[in-house]
Amino acid sequence: MFQDAGVSFPKDGMTWQEAFDLAKRVAKPDGDKPIYGFNFNTNAHGGDMYWATQIYAQPLQLRMWDEKGEKMTVDSDQWEKVWTTMIQLQKDKVMPEAIDFSQPGNRAKMVQPDQNTPFAYDDFMSGRLAMAVINYGWLPQLINANKSSIQGYTPIEWDVVSMPTHPEAPGIGGQIYMNGIMGINVKAQNPQDAWKFIQFVNGEDWARLKSHSSYQLVSRKKYINPPGGATFNIEAFYNTKPVPININDYKITRELPNIYSVQGLGQQNFMQALQGKMSVRDALKKWQTDGDAMLKQMKENPTGPITPMGISAEK
């Protein structure tokens, strides 16, 4: 796709703006067989644009609410810039059209697999998407498909580069999730045996065995090898720093278990702005106002039902 468009390949260390500019140059969205430049996933239905925006914004550490979970913080220039950037990519048809799943019946619009296109549900594997954000566990599907003789599928030339970064947060890219973290209870009956076991699962022998997994990376660099005999830039998965985690947010979600409903308000207002029914700043102001009211309800009754703004509770 990049060669056909006469543009350079993506590379490690790109900024988000560089990635988006490249995506615009390779995109051909208006033909009989549209090609999109970029998406935050490979789903044929476009995915959830609001949550894609969170992936883009996370390295900037933009907060939805303050450190106490008492006041919204979304009515800001930074949030406006983030939303405007994402919405413009949709307007320019650089990204596939996102479906508003909050509306009844919209799931029926999802692309259904075609007998002649075995991966119709996947924009990248169907040749409709030039760049996508993927996790390591998705790669075996592509690697195996390229090795197989699947009717209707054309093998794809591909590689991996690191997640783009923001100039305001240099070197901070994707997300890393740690699986299998273990500890020993202070009251354990056999602490020495427990320590031996933990020493084993964090040692060389287990790392060497675990490195054969096609879906997870091990923490010892020398045992990280591309799965399935493939050749690609595997360092892209770990050559940027992960997004910092704010431990205080876990405390807030424990104290206010309904706080995720405030995120739902954000999704509703984002879709209003995406569909042109409201300006970006007005949508953020509404999210701020309604979110403040919901946070106030939660503080007064942390585990009680929450009434979203504009909806009356039934008696």
C-alpha positions as CSV (number, residue, x, y, z in Angstrom):
1,M,0.0,0.0,0.0
2,F,2.8,2.4,0.9
3,Q,4.7,1.6,-2.3
4,D,1.6,2.1,-4.4
5,A,1.0,5.5,-2.8
6,G,4.6,6.5,-3.3
7,V,5.2,7.2,0.4
8,S,7.7,6.0,2.9
9,F,7.1,3.1,5.3
10,P,6.2,3.7,8.9
11,K,9.1,3.6,11.3
12,D,9.9,3.4,15.0
13,G,9.8,6.6,16.9
14,M,7.2,8.4,15.0
15,T,5.0,11.1,16.6
16,W,1.3,10.7,16.4
17,Q,1.2,13.6,14.0
18,E,3.7,11.9,11.7
19,A,1.7,8.7,11.8
20,F,-1.5,10.6,10.9
21,D,0.2,12.5,8.1
22,L,1.4,9.2,6.7
23,A,-2.0,7.7,7.0
24,K,-3.6,10.6,5.1
25,R,-1.1,10.1,2.2
26,V,-1.8,6.4,1.9
27,A,-5.6,6.5,2.3
28,K,-7.9,6.1,-0.7
29,P,-11.3,6.0,1.0
30,D,-13.6,7.0,-2.0
31,G,-13.0,4.3,-4.5
32,D,-14.9,1.0,-5.1
33,K,-12.4,-0.7,-2.8
34,P,-11.6,1.9,-0.1
35,I,-8.3,1.9,1.7
36,Y,-8.0,3.6,5.1
37,G,-4.8,4.9,6.4
38,F,-5.0,4.1,10.1
39,N,-7.2,2.8,12.9
40,F,-6.8,1.9,16.6
41,N,-7.9,-1.6,15.9
42,T,-8.5,-3.9,12.9
43,N,-12.3,-4.4,13.3
44,A,-14.3,-4.1,10.2
45,H,-17.0,-2.2,12.1
46,G,-14.6,0.6,12.9
47,G,-14.5,0.0,16.6
48,D,-15.5,2.3,19.4
49,M,-14.1,5.7,18.5
50,Y,-14.5,7.1,22.1
51,W,-12.3,4.3,23.6
52,A,-9.8,4.8,20.7
53,T,-9.5,8.4,21.9
54,Q,-8.6,7.1,25.3
55,I,-5.7,5.1,23.9
56,Y,-4.4,8.3,22.1
57,A,-4.8,10.5,25.2
58,Q,-3.5,8.1,27.9
59,P,0.2,9.0,27.5
60,L,-0.7,12.7,28.0
61,Q,-2.2,11.6,31.4
62,L,-5.3,13.7,30.9
63,R,-7.6,13.1,33.8
64,M,-11.4,12.9,33.6
65,W,-11.8,13.8,37.3
66,D,-9.5,15.2,40.0
67,E,-7.4,13.2,42.4
68,K,-10.3,13.0,44.9
69,G,-13.0,12.0,42.4
70,E,-15.0,15.1,43.3
71,K,-14.7,17.4,40.2
72,M,-14.5,16.8,36.5
73,T,-11.4,18.1,34.6
74,V,-12.5,17.6,31.0
75,D,-13.5,21.2,30.1
76,S,-9.9,22.1,29.0
77,D,-7.9,23.0,26.0
78,Q,-6.0,19.7,26.1
79,W,-9.1,17.6,26.0
80,E,-10.5,19.8,23.2
81,K,-7.4,19.3,21.1
82,V,-7.5,15.5,21.6
83,W,-11.2,15.2,20.6
84,T,-10.8,17.6,17.7
85,T,-7.8,15.6,16.3
86,M,-9.8,12.3,16.5
87,I,-12.9,13.8,14.9
88,Q,-11.0,15.4,12.1
89,L,-9.4,12.0,11.2
90,Q,-13.0,10.7,10.8
91,K,-14.1,13.7,8.7
92,D,-11.0,13.3,6.4
93,K,-11.9,9.6,6.0
94,V,-8.4,8.6,7.2
95,M,-10.0,6.2,9.6
96,P,-13.0,3.9,8.9
97,E,-16.4,5.2,10.0
98,A,-17.1,4.4,13.6
99,I,-20.4,2.9,14.6
100,D,-22.2,4.4,17.6
101,F,-23.0,1.3,19.6
102,S,-25.0,3.3,22.1
103,Q,-27.8,3.5,19.5
104,P,-30.3,0.6,19.2
105,G,-29.8,-1.5,16.1
106,N,-26.4,-0.2,15.2
107,R,-24.7,-3.6,15.8
108,A,-26.5,-4.9,12.8
109,K,-24.4,-2.5,10.7
110,M,-21.2,-4.5,11.4
111,V,-19.6,-6.0,8.4
112,Q,-20.6,-9.7,8.0
113,P,-18.0,-12.2,6.8
114,D,-18.2,-12.9,3.1
115,Q,-17.7,-16.4,1.8
116,N,-15.2,-15.0,-0.7
117,T,-13.4,-12.9,1.8
118,P,-12.5,-15.1,4.8
119,F,-11.3,-12.2,6.9
120,A,-14.0,-9.7,6.1
121,Y,-14.4,-8.9,9.8
122,D,-10.7,-7.7,9.8
123,D,-9.9,-4.5,7.9
124,F,-6.1,-5.1,8.0
125,M,-6.2,-8.7,6.8
126,S,-8.8,-7.8,4.1
127,G,-6.5,-5.2,2.6
128,R,-8.6,-2.3,3.6
129,L,-6.3,-0.8,6.2
130,A,-2.7,0.4,6.0
131,M,-1.8,0.8,9.7
132,A,-3.5,-0.4,12.9
133,V,-2.7,-0.6,16.6
134,I,-2.5,-4.3,17.6
135,N,-1.5,-6.3,20.5
136,Y,1.1,-9.1,20.4
137,G,-1.4,-11.8,20.7
138,W,-3.1,-10.8,17.5
139,L,-0.1,-11.6,15.3
140,P,-0.4,-15.4,15.2
141,Q,-3.6,-15.0,13.2
142,L,-1.8,-13.0,10.5
143,I,1.3,-15.2,10.6
144,N,-0.7,-18.4,10.2
145,A,-3.0,-17.0,7.5
146,N,0.1,-16.0,5.5
147,K,1.4,-19.5,5.7
148,S,-1.9,-21.2,4.7
149,S,-3.5,-21.6,1.4
150,I,-6.8,-20.0,2.3
151,Q,-9.2,-19.5,-0.6
152,G,-9.9,-15.8,-1.1
153,Y,-7.0,-14.6,1.0
154,T,-4.0,-12.8,-0.4
155,P,-0.9,-13.0,1.9
156,I,0.1,-9.6,3.2
157,E,3.6,-8.0,3.4
158,W,3.8,-6.5,6.9
159,D,6.0,-5.4,9.7
160,V,5.7,-3.8,13.2
161,V,6.8,-0.4,14.5
162,S,6.6,1.1,17.9
163,M,3.5,3.0,19.1
164,P,3.7,6.7,18.0
165,T,4.3,9.1,20.9
166,H,3.4,12.7,21.8
167,P,6.1,15.4,21.9
168,E,4.7,16.2,25.4
169,A,5.4,12.7,26.5
170,P,8.5,11.5,24.6
171,G,9.3,7.8,24.7
172,I,5.9,6.9,26.2
173,G,4.0,4.6,23.9
174,G,1.9,1.5,24.3
175,Q,0.5,-0.5,27.2
176,I,2.1,-3.4,28.9
177,Y,0.1,-5.8,31.1
178,M,1.8,-8.1,33.5
179,N,0.3,-11.6,33.8
180,G,1.1,-14.0,36.6
181,I,2.5,-11.7,39.2
182,M,2.8,-13.6,42.5
183,G,3.6,-13.0,46.1
184,I,3.8,-14.9,49.4
185,N,1.4,-14.5,52.3
186,V,3.2,-13.4,55.4
187,K,1.3,-16.3,57.2
188,A,2.2,-18.9,54.6
189,Q,2.9,-22.4,56.2
190,N,5.8,-23.2,53.8
191,P,7.4,-19.9,52.9
192,Q,10.7,-21.4,51.8
193,D,9.0,-23.8,49.4
194,A,6.9,-20.9,48.1
195,W,10.1,-18.8,47.5
196,K,11.6,-21.7,45.6
197,F,8.6,-21.9,43.4
198,I,8.6,-18.1,42.7
199,Q,12.3,-18.3,42.0
200,F,11.6,-21.0,39.4
201,V,8.8,-19.2,37.5
202,N,11.0,-16.0,37.4
203,G,14.1,-18.0,36.4
204,E,15.9,-18.9,33.2
205,D,14.4,-22.4,32.7
206,W,10.8,-21.2,32.8
207,A,11.5,-18.1,30.7
208,R,13.0,-20.4,28.0
209,L,9.9,-22.6,28.0
210,K,7.4,-19.7,28.2
211,S,9.1,-18.0,25.2
212,H,7.4,-20.5,22.9
213,S,4.1,-18.9,23.6
214,S,2.6,-17.2,20.6
215,Y,0.5,-14.8,22.6
216,Q,2.7,-13.4,25.4
217,L,6.1,-11.9,25.7
218,V,8.4,-13.0,28.5
219,S,10.3,-10.5,30.7
220,R,13.7,-11.8,29.9
221,K,14.8,-10.0,26.7
222,K,17.1,-12.7,25.4
223,Y,14.2,-15.2,25.2
224,I,12.0,-12.8,23.2
225,N,11.8,-14.2,19.7
226,P,9.2,-13.7,16.9
227,P,6.6,-16.5,17.0
228,G,6.0,-19.0,14.2
229,G,9.4,-18.5,12.6
230,A,8.3,-15.0,11.3
231,T,10.7,-12.2,10.9
232,F,9.6,-8.7,12.1
233,N,10.7,-5.9,14.3
234,I,9.7,-7.5,17.6
235,E,11.5,-4.8,19.6
236,A,8.7,-2.5,18.7
237,F,6.7,-4.1,21.5
238,Y,9.1,-3.0,24.2
239,N,11.2,-0.2,23.0
240,T,8.9,2.5,24.4
241,K,8.0,3.1,28.0
242,P,4.4,2.0,29.1
243,V,1.9,4.6,30.1
244,P,2.3,5.4,33.8
245,I,-0.4,4.1,36.1
246,N,-2.0,6.4,38.6
247,I,-2.4,4.2,41.7
248,N,-4.8,6.7,43.2
249,D,-7.3,5.9,40.5
250,Y,-7.7,2.4,41.8
251,K,-8.5,3.9,45.2
252,I,-11.2,6.1,43.7
253,T,-12.8,3.2,41.8
254,R,-13.0,1.2,45.0
255,E,-14.6,4.0,46.9
256,L,-16.9,5.0,44.0
257,P,-17.7,1.8,42.1
258,N,-20.2,3.6,39.9
259,I,-17.7,6.1,38.6
260,Y,-17.5,4.3,35.3
261,S,-20.9,5.7,34.5
262,V,-19.3,9.1,34.2
263,Q,-17.1,7.7,31.4
264,G,-20.4,6.6,29.7
265,L,-21.4,10.3,29.7
266,G,-18.2,11.1,27.9
267,Q,-18.9,8.5,25.2
268,Q,-22.4,10.0,24.6
269,N,-21.1,13.6,24.4
270,F,-18.2,12.5,22.2
271,M,-20.6,10.9,19.7
272,Q,-22.6,14.1,19.7
273,A,-19.5,16.0,18.6
274,L,-18.5,13.4,16.2
275,Q,-21.9,13.5,14.5
276,G,-21.7,17.3,14.3
277,K,-24.7,17.8,16.6
278,M,-22.5,19.8,19.1
279,S,-19.2,21.6,19.0
280,V,-16.3,19.8,20.7
281,R,-16.0,22.4,23.5
282,D,-19.7,22.4,24.1
283,A,-19.7,18.6,24.3
284,L,-16.9,18.7,26.8
285,K,-18.6,21.4,28.9
286,K,-21.8,19.3,29.0
287,W,-19.7,16.3,30.1
288,Q,-18.1,18.4,32.8
289,T,-21.4,19.7,34.1
290,D,-23.3,16.4,34.1
291,G,-20.3,14.6,35.4
292,D,-19.9,17.0,38.3
293,A,-23.5,16.3,39.2
294,M,-23.0,12.5,39.1
295,L,-19.9,12.7,41.2
296,K,-21.8,14.7,43.8
297,Q,-24.4,11.9,43.9
298,M,-21.7,9.3,44.3
299,K,-20.1,11.2,47.2
300,E,-23.4,11.4,49.0
301,N,-24.2,7.8,48.3
302,P,-21.1,5.9,47.0
303,T,-22.8,2.5,46.3
304,G,-26.3,3.8,45.5
305,P,-28.0,4.1,42.1
306,I,-26.9,7.0,39.9
307,T,-29.4,9.0,37.9
308,P,-27.8,10.4,34.7
309,M,-28.6,14.0,33.9
310,G,-31.9,14.4,31.9
311,I,-33.3,11.1,33.1
312,S,-35.8,10.8,35.9
313,A,-35.7,7.9,38.2
314,E,-38.7,5.7,38.0
315,K,-40.9,5.3,41.1
